[in-house]
Amino acid sequence: MKKIITGLMMMLITSVSYAGIYKCTAYLDGAQAGPAIKINASKTPIAETKAQDRMVKAGQKLDYVKCEEVK
């Protein structure tokens, strides 16, 4: 049982350490639609998908989302 818990903790720590912070902005008709949000993800396409899902659930109308990594 200890090995299973240790393995799960290591997977969690490893996945978090490779994640980066992305600043994501929604666009509607070529103009910014609402404030930018921050997302934790490992890659830009994943960040854009997460941001779009979060914004749509909040009721925001958008055409697309663009994310850039914050350094």
ChimeraX attribute file (.defattr): number of C-alpha atoms within 10 A of each C-alpha:
attribute: neighborCount
match mode: 1-to-1
recipient: residues
	/A:1	6
	/A:2	7
	/A:3	8
	/A:4	9
	/A:5	10
	/A:6	11
	/A:7	12
	/A:8	12
	/A:9	11
	/A:10	12
	/A:11	12
	/A:12	11
	/A:13	11
	/A:14	11
	/A:15	11
	/A:16	13
	/A:17	10
	/A:18	11
	/A:19	14
	/A:20	16
	/A:21	18
	/A:22	24
	/A:23	18
	/A:24	23
	/A:25	22
	/A:26	24
	/A:27	16
	/A:28	14
	/A:29	9
	/A:30	10
	/A:31	10
	/A:32	14
	/A:33	17
	/A:34	14
	/A:35	8
	/A:36	17
	/A:37	14
	/A:38	16
	/A:39	23
	/A:40	18
	/A:41	20
	/A:42	17
	/A:43	16
	/A:44	20
	/A:45	13
	/A:46	14
	/A:47	26
	/A:48	23
	/A:49	16
	/A:50	16
	/A:51	26
	/A:52	22
	/A:53	12
	/A:54	14
	/A:55	19
	/A:56	11
	/A:57	10
	/A:58	9
	/A:59	8
	/A:60	13
	/A:61	15
	/A:62	19
	/A:63	12
	/A:64	17
	/A:65	22
	/A:66	18
	/A:67	23
	/A:68	16
	/A:69	17
	/A:70	11
	/A:71	6
